[in-house]
Amino acid sequence: MTFDFVLAFVFLLAQLRLAVLVKGRARRLRVTNFALAAYGILLALAYACSYSEVIAVLRLPPAPAATVGAVTLLYLMMSTVGLVIYTLLQPIRKHLNAESDPVRRRVLQAAGGALMASPLAVIAYGALVERTNFQVKEIDIPLEGLPQDLEGLRILQLSDIHLGLFLSERELARVIDAAQELRPHIAFATGDFISTRGDPLEACIRQLARVKADAGMFGCLGNHEYYARAEQLATQLAARAGIRILRGEAQQLRIGNALLNVAGVDYQRLADKGSYLRNAAGLVYPGALNVLLSHNPDVFPVAARQGYHLTLAGHTHGGQVTVEILEQSINPARFFTPYVRGLYRLDNAAEYVTRGIGTIGVPARIGAPPEITLIRLRKA
């Protein structure tokens, strides 16, 4: 929630500055204080619709509310970035006013206009191209003491599908088709099958059931199943399709002479950070390779202490909108967890955080393309 408050505060400052600029031209535009206030209230209400939990609590019509929220969030992002660019260009604009060469002035004005339009171009690319640029990510994860019969085990991980307004079943079918070609030994779905109440949960489960893995598919639930009040329904639909959702429980699988213990937990809320995985220690099976499915990756240190050798998570979307500055990734997910995407290690334990498939809030991905993950276990 810290990031949400920071982001809302930044948007507020930007809109206040824009209001001042508009008010400076109030005589020409006939903009009154009342109109600006009404606009601000409507904008705040529309921005609230970008949060799935708000839509669920207020029981708003999911599709229209999510559309309003997405459009508002896009506007706030672009107007804020545009304002920053406008402010940075002010010194150049003053210089242009004093510039005597009209050709040079026109060229610089055109360059400034292109720079002002760049946020729209970037968002358009993220929405129309990168959002559905589904990529297969293959990674080897070395583990200490890995049994010989688990060497080379191929694990498929799908997460954060968010089937609904911003991801169609046809697009999800493309993901499943690509996953089928990977020939996994076992498959895991780590939560957020949908985004909000009314999304096509049954269609999502139907597509997931197409995955063929030797040992089957297992899963855990994410925060959006909780927001949509669909935890029980998701579990039942998955069970009918042959997918077992692990809710504070574990399943032991015999693979050759080795034992694989797969445990799963419901979404672990950041607000309950002090009690992460409260009952999960009892799911660790001595003598087995213990794998934990947790939608929230922030539980990793606790999972490692409890004895889990491998934790598989999602939730962050890899940041969804990521900018590289001085070889450092800047993205929203970094505000609430250090485990954003990729492989992490603590002593002999490992965690992999996938970028996931779908989007939330803004129907765009920038610098964090959707990911179909294939993990191969290796002896360390």
Contacts in CASP RR format, 6 or more apart in sequence:
PFRMAT RR
TARGET T0000
AUTHOR 0000-0000-0000
METHOD contacts of the structure
MODEL  1
MTFDFVLAFVFLLAQLRLAVLVKGRARRLRVTNFALAAYGILLALAYACS
YSEVIAVLRLPPAPAATVGAVTLLYLMMSTVGLVIYTLLQPIRKHLNAES
DPVRRRVLQAAGGALMASPLAVIAYGALVERTNFQVKEIDIPLEGLPQDL
EGLRILQLSDIHLGLFLSERELARVIDAAQELRPHIAFATGDFISTRGDP
LEACIRQLARVKADAGMFGCLGNHEYYARAEQLATQLAARAGIRILRGEA
QQLRIGNALLNVAGVDYQRLADKGSYLRNAAGLVYPGALNVLLSHNPDVF
PVAARQGYHLTLAGHTHGGQVTVEILEQSINPARFFTPYVRGLYRLDNAA
EYVTRGIGTIGVPARIGAPPEITLIRLRKA
1 270 0 8 1.000
1 271 0 8 1.000
2 335 0 8 1.000
2 336 0 8 1.000
3 332 0 8 1.000
3 335 0 8 1.000
3 336 0 8 1.000
4 51 0 8 1.000
6 335 0 8 1.000
7 332 0 8 1.000
8 47 0 8 1.000
10 80 0 8 1.000
11 47 0 8 1.000
11 76 0 8 1.000
11 80 0 8 1.000
14 76 0 8 1.000
14 79 0 8 1.000
14 80 0 8 1.000
14 83 0 8 1.000
15 40 0 8 1.000
15 43 0 8 1.000
15 76 0 8 1.000
15 79 0 8 1.000
17 83 0 8 1.000
18 79 0 8 1.000
18 83 0 8 1.000
19 36 0 8 1.000
22 29 0 8 1.000
22 31 0 8 1.000
22 36 0 8 1.000
23 31 0 8 1.000
23 33 0 8 1.000
23 36 0 8 1.000
25 31 0 8 1.000
26 32 0 8 1.000
43 72 0 8 1.000
43 76 0 8 1.000
46 68 0 8 1.000
46 69 0 8 1.000
46 71 0 8 1.000
46 72 0 8 1.000
47 69 0 8 1.000
47 72 0 8 1.000
47 73 0 8 1.000
47 76 0 8 1.000
48 54 0 8 1.000
48 69 0 8 1.000
49 55 0 8 1.000
49 60 0 8 1.000
49 65 0 8 1.000
49 66 0 8 1.000
49 68 0 8 1.000
49 69 0 8 1.000
49 72 0 8 1.000
50 69 0 8 1.000
50 70 0 8 1.000
50 72 0 8 1.000
50 73 0 8 1.000
50 361 0 8 1.000
52 66 0 8 1.000
52 195 0 8 1.000
52 196 0 8 1.000
52 224 0 8 1.000
52 227 0 8 1.000
52 228 0 8 1.000
52 360 0 8 1.000
53 227 0 8 1.000
54 60 0 8 1.000
55 62 0 8 1.000
55 65 0 8 1.000
55 66 0 8 1.000
55 196 0 8 1.000
55 197 0 8 1.000
55 227 0 8 1.000
56 196 0 8 1.000
56 197 0 8 1.000
56 227 0 8 1.000
56 228 0 8 1.000
56 229 0 8 1.000
59 197 0 8 1.000
62 165 0 8 1.000
62 196 0 8 1.000
62 197 0 8 1.000
62 198 0 8 1.000
62 199 0 8 1.000
63 165 0 8 1.000
66 165 0 8 1.000
66 166 0 8 1.000
66 195 0 8 1.000
66 196 0 8 1.000
66 361 0 8 1.000
67 165 0 8 1.000
69 361 0 8 1.000
70 165 0 8 1.000
70 166 0 8 1.000
70 361 0 8 1.000
70 362 0 8 1.000
70 363 0 8 1.000
73 361 0 8 1.000
73 362 0 8 1.000
74 123 0 8 1.000
74 362 0 8 1.000
74 364 0 8 1.000
77 119 0 8 1.000
77 123 0 8 1.000
77 362 0 8 1.000
78 119 0 8 1.000
78 120 0 8 1.000
78 123 0 8 1.000
81 119 0 8 1.000
82 116 0 8 1.000
82 119 0 8 1.000
85 115 0 8 1.000
85 116 0 8 1.000
85 118 0 8 1.000
85 119 0 8 1.000
86 116 0 8 1.000
89 112 0 8 1.000
89 115 0 8 1.000
89 116 0 8 1.000
92 108 0 8 1.000
92 112 0 8 1.000
96 105 0 8 1.000
96 108 0 8 1.000
96 109 0 8 1.000
99 105 0 8 1.000
99 108 0 8 1.000
122 366 0 8 1.000
123 362 0 8 1.000
123 364 0 8 1.000
123 366 0 8 1.000
125 366 0 8 1.000
126 364 0 8 1.000
126 365 0 8 1.000
126 366 0 8 1.000
127 362 0 8 1.000
127 363 0 8 1.000
127 364 0 8 1.000
130 364 0 8 1.000
130 365 0 8 1.000
130 366 0 8 1.000
130 367 0 8 1.000
130 369 0 8 1.000
131 166 0 8 1.000
131 358 0 8 1.000
131 359 0 8 1.000
131 363 0 8 1.000
131 364 0 8 1.000
131 365 0 8 1.000
131 370 0 8 1.000
132 171 0 8 1.000
132 174 0 8 1.000
132 370 0 8 1.000
133 365 0 8 1.000
133 369 0 8 1.000
133 370 0 8 1.000
134 174 0 8 1.000
134 175 0 8 1.000
134 178 0 8 1.000
134 357 0 8 1.000
134 369 0 8 1.000
134 370 0 8 1.000
134 371 0 8 1.000
134 372 0 8 1.000
135 369 0 8 1.000
135 370 0 8 1.000
135 371 0 8 1.000
135 372 0 8 1.000
136 178 0 8 1.000
136 182 0 8 1.000
136 371 0 8 1.000
136 372 0 8 1.000
136 374 0 8 1.000
137 354 0 8 1.000
137 355 0 8 1.000
137 371 0 8 1.000
137 372 0 8 1.000
137 373 0 8 1.000
137 374 0 8 1.000
138 374 0 8 1.000
138 375 0 8 1.000
138 376 0 8 1.000
139 342 0 8 1.000
139 343 0 8 1.000
139 352 0 8 1.000
139 373 0 8 1.000
139 374 0 8 1.000
139 375 0 8 1.000
139 376 0 8 1.000
140 375 0 8 1.000
140 376 0 8 1.000
140 377 0 8 1.000
140 378 0 8 1.000
141 310 0 8 1.000
141 343 0 8 1.000
141 350 0 8 1.000
141 352 0 8 1.000
141 375 0 8 1.000
141 376 0 8 1.000
141 377 0 8 1.000
141 378 0 8 1.000
142 350 0 8 1.000
142 378 0 8 1.000
142 379 0 8 1.000
142 380 0 8 1.000
143 289 0 8 1.000
143 309 0 8 1.000
143 310 0 8 1.000
143 348 0 8 1.000
143 350 0 8 1.000
143 377 0 8 1.000
143 378 0 8 1.000
143 379 0 8 1.000
143 380 0 8 1.000
144 309 0 8 1.000
144 348 0 8 1.000
144 380 0 8 1.000
145 379 0 8 1.000
145 380 0 8 1.000
146 289 0 8 1.000
146 377 0 8 1.000
146 378 0 8 1.000
146 379 0 8 1.000
146 380 0 8 1.000
147 257 0 8 1.000
147 258 0 8 1.000
147 259 0 8 1.000
147 289 0 8 1.000
148 257 0 8 1.000
148 258 0 8 1.000
148 379 0 8 1.000
149 255 0 8 1.000
149 256 0 8 1.000
149 257 0 8 1.000
149 258 0 8 1.000
150 255 0 8 1.000
150 258 0 8 1.000
150 260 0 8 1.000
150 289 0 8 1.000
150 377 0 8 1.000
151 377 0 8 1.000
151 378 0 8 1.000
151 379 0 8 1.000
152 376 0 8 1.000
152 377 0 8 1.000
152 378 0 8 1.000
153 185 0 8 1.000
153 186 0 8 1.000
153 255 0 8 1.000
153 260 0 8 1.000
153 376 0 8 1.000
153 377 0 8 1.000
154 182 0 8 1.000
154 183 0 8 1.000
154 184 0 8 1.000
154 185 0 8 1.000
154 186 0 8 1.000
154 374 0 8 1.000
154 375 0 8 1.000
154 376 0 8 1.000
155 184 0 8 1.000
155 185 0 8 1.000
155 186 0 8 1.000
155 187 0 8 1.000
155 188 0 8 1.000
155 312 0 8 1.000
155 374 0 8 1.000
155 375 0 8 1.000
155 376 0 8 1.000
155 377 0 8 1.000
156 179 0 8 1.000
156 182 0 8 1.000
156 184 0 8 1.000
156 186 0 8 1.000
156 187 0 8 1.000
156 188 0 8 1.000
156 211 0 8 1.000
156 213 0 8 1.000
156 372 0 8 1.000
156 373 0 8 1.000
156 374 0 8 1.000
156 375 0 8 1.000
157 187 0 8 1.000
157 188 0 8 1.000
157 189 0 8 1.000
157 190 0 8 1.000
157 312 0 8 1.000
157 352 0 8 1.000
157 354 0 8 1.000
157 373 0 8 1.000
157 374 0 8 1.000
157 375 0 8 1.000
158 175 0 8 1.000
158 179 0 8 1.000
158 187 0 8 1.000
158 188 0 8 1.000
158 189 0 8 1.000
158 190 0 8 1.000
158 208 0 8 1.000
158 211 0 8 1.000
158 354 0 8 1.000
158 356 0 8 1.000
158 357 0 8 1.000
158 372 0 8 1.000
158 373 0 8 1.000
159 189 0 8 1.000
159 190 0 8 1.000
159 191 0 8 1.000
159 192 0 8 1.000
159 295 0 8 1.000
159 313 0 8 1.000
159 314 0 8 1.000
159 315 0 8 1.000
159 354 0 8 1.000
159 356 0 8 1.000
159 357 0 8 1.000
159 373 0 8 1.000
160 190 0 8 1.000
160 191 0 8 1.000
160 192 0 8 1.000
160 314 0 8 1.000
160 315 0 8 1.000
160 317 0 8 1.000
160 354 0 8 1.000
160 356 0 8 1.000
160 357 0 8 1.000
160 358 0 8 1.000
160 360 0 8 1.000
161 167 0 8 1.000
161 172 0 8 1.000
161 175 0 8 1.000
161 189 0 8 1.000
161 191 0 8 1.000
161 192 0 8 1.000
161 193 0 8 1.000
161 194 0 8 1.000
161 204 0 8 1.000
161 208 0 8 1.000
161 356 0 8 1.000
161 357 0 8 1.000
161 358 0 8 1.000
162 192 0 8 1.000
162 193 0 8 1.000
162 194 0 8 1.000
162 195 0 8 1.000
162 199 0 8 1.000
162 224 0 8 1.000
162 357 0 8 1.000
162 358 0 8 1.000
162 359 0 8 1.000
162 360 0 8 1.000
163 169 0 8 1.000
163 172 0 8 1.000
163 193 0 8 1.000
163 194 0 8 1.000
163 195 0 8 1.000
163 199 0 8 1.000
163 200 0 8 1.000
163 201 0 8 1.000
163 203 0 8 1.000
163 204 0 8 1.000
163 207 0 8 1.000
164 194 0 8 1.000
164 195 0 8 1.000
164 199 0 8 1.000
164 200 0 8 1.000
165 195 0 8 1.000
165 199 0 8 1.000
165 363 0 8 1.000
166 195 0 8 1.000
166 358 0 8 1.000
166 359 0 8 1.000
166 363 0 8 1.000
167 357 0 8 1.000
167 358 0 8 1.000
167 359 0 8 1.000
169 200 0 8 1.000
169 203 0 8 1.000
169 204 0 8 1.000
169 207 0 8 1.000
172 203 0 8 1.000
172 204 0 8 1.000
172 207 0 8 1.000
172 357 0 8 1.000
173 207 0 8 1.000
175 207 0 8 1.000
175 357 0 8 1.000
175 370 0 8 1.000
175 372 0 8 1.000
176 207 0 8 1.000
176 208 0 8 1.000
176 210 0 8 1.000
176 211 0 8 1.000
178 372 0 8 1.000
179 187 0 8 1.000
179 211 0 8 1.000
179 372 0 8 1.000
180 210 0 8 1.000
180 211 0 8 1.000
180 212 0 8 1.000
182 372 0 8 1.000
182 374 0 8 1.000
184 211 0 8 1.000
184 213 0 8 1.000
184 214 0 8 1.000
184 374 0 8 1.000
185 213 0 8 1.000
185 214 0 8 1.000
185 215 0 8 1.000
185 255 0 8 1.000
186 213 0 8 1.000
186 214 0 8 1.000
186 215 0 8 1.000
186 216 0 8 1.000
186 217 0 8 1.000
186 218 0 8 1.000
186 253 0 8 1.000
186 260 0 8 1.000
186 262 0 8 1.000
187 211 0 8 1.000
187 213 0 8 1.000
187 216 0 8 1.000
187 217 0 8 1.000
187 218 0 8 1.000
188 217 0 8 1.000
188 218 0 8 1.000
188 219 0 8 1.000
188 262 0 8 1.000
188 293 0 8 1.000
188 312 0 8 1.000
189 208 0 8 1.000
189 217 0 8 1.000
189 218 0 8 1.000
189 219 0 8 1.000
189 220 0 8 1.000
189 243 0 8 1.000
190 219 0 8 1.000
190 220 0 8 1.000
190 222 0 8 1.000
190 293 0 8 1.000
190 294 0 8 1.000
190 295 0 8 1.000
190 312 0 8 1.000
190 313 0 8 1.000
190 314 0 8 1.000
190 354 0 8 1.000
191 219 0 8 1.000
191 220 0 8 1.000
191 221 0 8 1.000
191 222 0 8 1.000
191 224 0 8 1.000
191 225 0 8 1.000
191 267 0 8 1.000
191 295 0 8 1.000
191 314 0 8 1.000
192 222 0 8 1.000
192 223 0 8 1.000
192 224 0 8 1.000
192 225 0 8 1.000
192 295 0 8 1.000
192 314 0 8 1.000
192 315 0 8 1.000
192 360 0 8 1.000
193 201 0 8 1.000
193 204 0 8 1.000
193 205 0 8 1.000
193 208 0 8 1.000
193 224 0 8 1.000
193 225 0 8 1.000
193 234 0 8 1.000
194 200 0 8 1.000
194 201 0 8 1.000
194 204 0 8 1.000
194 224 0 8 1.000
194 225 0 8 1.000
194 228 0 8 1.000
194 230 0 8 1.000
195 224 0 8 1.000
195 228 0 8 1.000
195 360 0 8 1.000
196 224 0 8 1.000
196 227 0 8 1.000
196 228 0 8 1.000
197 227 0 8 1.000
197 228 0 8 1.000
197 229 0 8 1.000
197 230 0 8 1.000
198 228 0 8 1.000
199 228 0 8 1.000
201 228 0 8 1.000
201 230 0 8 1.000
201 233 0 8 1.000
201 234 0 8 1.000
201 237 0 8 1.000
202 237 0 8 1.000
205 234 0 8 1.000
205 237 0 8 1.000
205 238 0 8 1.000
205 241 0 8 1.000
205 243 0 8 1.000
206 241 0 8 1.000
208 217 0 8 1.000
208 238 0 8 1.000
208 241 0 8 1.000
208 243 0 8 1.000
209 217 0 8 1.000
209 241 0 8 1.000
209 242 0 8 1.000
209 243 0 8 1.000
211 217 0 8 1.000
215 253 0 8 1.000
215 255 0 8 1.000
215 260 0 8 1.000
216 242 0 8 1.000
216 243 0 8 1.000
217 242 0 8 1.000
217 243 0 8 1.000
217 244 0 8 1.000
218 243 0 8 1.000
218 244 0 8 1.000
218 245 0 8 1.000
218 246 0 8 1.000
218 251 0 8 1.000
218 262 0 8 1.000
218 264 0 8 1.000
218 293 0 8 1.000
219 238 0 8 1.000
219 243 0 8 1.000
219 244 0 8 1.000
219 245 0 8 1.000
219 246 0 8 1.000
219 264 0 8 1.000
219 293 0 8 1.000
220 245 0 8 1.000
220 246 0 8 1.000
220 247 0 8 1.000
220 264 0 8 1.000
220 265 0 8 1.000
220 266 0 8 1.000
220 293 0 8 1.000
220 294 0 8 1.000
220 295 0 8 1.000
221 231 0 8 1.000
221 234 0 8 1.000
221 235 0 8 1.000
221 245 0 8 1.000
221 247 0 8 1.000
221 266 0 8 1.000
221 267 0 8 1.000
221 295 0 8 1.000
222 266 0 8 1.000
222 267 0 8 1.000
222 295 0 8 1.000
222 296 0 8 1.000
222 315 0 8 1.000
223 267 0 8 1.000
223 269 0 8 1.000
223 295 0 8 1.000
223 296 0 8 1.000
223 315 0 8 1.000
224 360 0 8 1.000
225 231 0 8 1.000
225 234 0 8 1.000
225 267 0 8 1.000
226 266 0 8 1.000
226 267 0 8 1.000
231 247 0 8 1.000
231 266 0 8 1.000
234 245 0 8 1.000
235 245 0 8 1.000
235 247 0 8 1.000
238 244 0 8 1.000
238 245 0 8 1.000
239 245 0 8 1.000
244 251 0 8 1.000
246 262 0 8 1.000
246 263 0 8 1.000
246 264 0 8 1.000
246 265 0 8 1.000
246 293 0 8 1.000
247 264 0 8 1.000
247 265 0 8 1.000
247 266 0 8 1.000
248 263 0 8 1.000
248 264 0 8 1.000
248 265 0 8 1.000
248 266 0 8 1.000
248 279 0 8 1.000
248 280 0 8 1.000
248 283 0 8 1.000
249 263 0 8 1.000
249 264 0 8 1.000
249 283 0 8 1.000
250 261 0 8 1.000
250 262 0 8 1.000
250 263 0 8 1.000
250 264 0 8 1.000
250 283 0 8 1.000
250 285 0 8 1.000
251 261 0 8 1.000
251 262 0 8 1.000
251 263 0 8 1.000
252 259 0 8 1.000
252 260 0 8 1.000
252 261 0 8 1.000
252 262 0 8 1.000
252 285 0 8 1.000
252 288 0 8 1.000
253 259 0 8 1.000
253 260 0 8 1.000
253 261 0 8 1.000
253 262 0 8 1.000
254 260 0 8 1.000
258 288 0 8 1.000
258 289 0 8 1.000
259 285 0 8 1.000
259 287 0 8 1.000
259 288 0 8 1.000
259 289 0 8 1.000
260 288 0 8 1.000
260 289 0 8 1.000
260 291 0 8 1.000
261 283 0 8 1.000
261 284 0 8 1.000
261 285 0 8 1.000
261 288 0 8 1.000
261 289 0 8 1.000
261 290 0 8 1.000
261 291 0 8 1.000
262 291 0 8 1.000
262 293 0 8 1.000
263 280 0 8 1.000
263 283 0 8 1.000
263 284 0 8 1.000
263 290 0 8 1.000
263 291 0 8 1.000
263 292 0 8 1.000
263 293 0 8 1.000
263 308 0 8 1.000
264 280 0 8 1.000
264 283 0 8 1.000
264 292 0 8 1.000
264 293 0 8 1.000
264 294 0 8 1.000
265 277 0 8 1.000
265 280 0 8 1.000
265 292 0 8 1.000
265 293 0 8 1.000
265 294 0 8 1.000
265 299 0 8 1.000
267 295 0 8 1.000
267 296 0 8 1.000
268 276 0 8 1.000
268 277 0 8 1.000
268 294 0 8 1.000
268 295 0 8 1.000
268 296 0 8 1.000
268 298 0 8 1.000
268 299 0 8 1.000
269 296 0 8 1.000
270 296 0 8 1.000
270 298 0 8 1.000
270 336 0 8 1.000
273 298 0 8 1.000
276 298 0 8 1.000
276 299 0 8 1.000
276 302 0 8 1.000
277 292 0 8 1.000
277 294 0 8 1.000
277 299 0 8 1.000
277 302 0 8 1.000
277 303 0 8 1.000
277 306 0 8 1.000
280 292 0 8 1.000
280 302 0 8 1.000
280 303 0 8 1.000
280 306 0 8 1.000
280 308 0 8 1.000
281 306 0 8 1.000
281 307 0 8 1.000
282 306 0 8 1.000
284 290 0 8 1.000
284 306 0 8 1.000
284 307 0 8 1.000
284 308 0 8 1.000
289 309 0 8 1.000
289 310 0 8 1.000
289 377 0 8 1.000
290 307 0 8 1.000
290 308 0 8 1.000
290 309 0 8 1.000
290 310 0 8 1.000
291 308 0 8 1.000
291 309 0 8 1.000
291 310 0 8 1.000
291 311 0 8 1.000
291 312 0 8 1.000
292 299 0 8 1.000
292 303 0 8 1.000
292 308 0 8 1.000
292 310 0 8 1.000
292 311 0 8 1.000
292 312 0 8 1.000
293 312 0 8 1.000
293 313 0 8 1.000
294 303 0 8 1.000
294 311 0 8 1.000
294 312 0 8 1.000
294 313 0 8 1.000
295 313 0 8 1.000
295 314 0 8 1.000
295 315 0 8 1.000
296 313 0 8 1.000
296 314 0 8 1.000
296 315 0 8 1.000
296 337 0 8 1.000
297 311 0 8 1.000
297 313 0 8 1.000
297 314 0 8 1.000
297 315 0 8 1.000
297 316 0 8 1.000
297 337 0 8 1.000
297 339 0 8 1.000
297 340 0 8 1.000
297 351 0 8 1.000
297 353 0 8 1.000
298 336 0 8 1.000
298 337 0 8 1.000
298 339 0 8 1.000
299 311 0 8 1.000
299 313 0 8 1.000
300 311 0 8 1.000
300 313 0 8 1.000
300 339 0 8 1.000
300 344 0 8 1.000
300 346 0 8 1.000
300 349 0 8 1.000
300 351 0 8 1.000
301 346 0 8 1.000
303 311 0 8 1.000
303 349 0 8 1.000
303 351 0 8 1.000
304 311 0 8 1.000
304 346 0 8 1.000
304 347 0 8 1.000
304 349 0 8 1.000
304 351 0 8 1.000
307 349 0 8 1.000
308 349 0 8 1.000
309 348 0 8 1.000
309 349 0 8 1.000
309 350 0 8 1.000
310 349 0 8 1.000
310 350 0 8 1.000
310 351 0 8 1.000
310 352 0 8 1.000
310 377 0 8 1.000
311 349 0 8 1.000
311 350 0 8 1.000
311 351 0 8 1.000
311 352 0 8 1.000
312 351 0 8 1.000
312 352 0 8 1.000
312 354 0 8 1.000
312 375 0 8 1.000
313 339 0 8 1.000
313 351 0 8 1.000
313 352 0 8 1.000
313 353 0 8 1.000
313 354 0 8 1.000
314 353 0 8 1.000
314 354 0 8 1.000
314 356 0 8 1.000
315 353 0 8 1.000
316 333 0 8 1.000
316 337 0 8 1.000
316 339 0 8 1.000
316 340 0 8 1.000
316 341 0 8 1.000
316 353 0 8 1.000
316 355 0 8 1.000
317 333 0 8 1.000
317 355 0 8 1.000
317 356 0 8 1.000
317 358 0 8 1.000
317 359 0 8 1.000
317 360 0 8 1.000
317 365 0 8 1.000
317 368 0 8 1.000
318 331 0 8 1.000
318 333 0 8 1.000
318 340 0 8 1.000
318 341 0 8 1.000
318 353 0 8 1.000
318 355 0 8 1.000
318 356 0 8 1.000
318 368 0 8 1.000
319 329 0 8 1.000
319 331 0 8 1.000
319 332 0 8 1.000
319 333 0 8 1.000
319 334 0 8 1.000
319 340 0 8 1.000
319 341 0 8 1.000
319 355 0 8 1.000
319 368 0 8 1.000
320 331 0 8 1.000
320 332 0 8 1.000
320 333 0 8 1.000
320 359 0 8 1.000
320 360 0 8 1.000
320 362 0 8 1.000
320 364 0 8 1.000
320 365 0 8 1.000
320 366 0 8 1.000
320 368 0 8 1.000
321 331 0 8 1.000
321 332 0 8 1.000
321 362 0 8 1.000
321 364 0 8 1.000
321 365 0 8 1.000
321 366 0 8 1.000
321 367 0 8 1.000
321 368 0 8 1.000
322 329 0 8 1.000
322 330 0 8 1.000
322 331 0 8 1.000
322 366 0 8 1.000
322 367 0 8 1.000
322 368 0 8 1.000
323 329 0 8 1.000
323 330 0 8 1.000
323 331 0 8 1.000
323 366 0 8 1.000
323 367 0 8 1.000
324 330 0 8 1.000
324 367 0 8 1.000
329 340 0 8 1.000
331 340 0 8 1.000
331 368 0 8 1.000
333 340 0 8 1.000
333 341 0 8 1.000
334 340 0 8 1.000
339 351 0 8 1.000
339 353 0 8 1.000
340 353 0 8 1.000
341 353 0 8 1.000
341 354 0 8 1.000
341 355 0 8 1.000
341 368 0 8 1.000
342 352 0 8 1.000
342 353 0 8 1.000
342 354 0 8 1.000
343 350 0 8 1.000
343 351 0 8 1.000
343 352 0 8 1.000
344 350 0 8 1.000
344 351 0 8 1.000
344 352 0 8 1.000
344 353 0 8 1.000
345 351 0 8 1.000
348 380 0 8 1.000
352 373 0 8 1.000
352 375 0 8 1.000
354 371 0 8 1.000
354 373 0 8 1.000
355 368 0 8 1.000
355 369 0 8 1.000
355 370 0 8 1.000
355 371 0 8 1.000
356 370 0 8 1.000
356 371 0 8 1.000
356 373 0 8 1.000
357 370 0 8 1.000
357 371 0 8 1.000
357 372 0 8 1.000
358 365 0 8 1.000
358 370 0 8 1.000
359 365 0 8 1.000
END
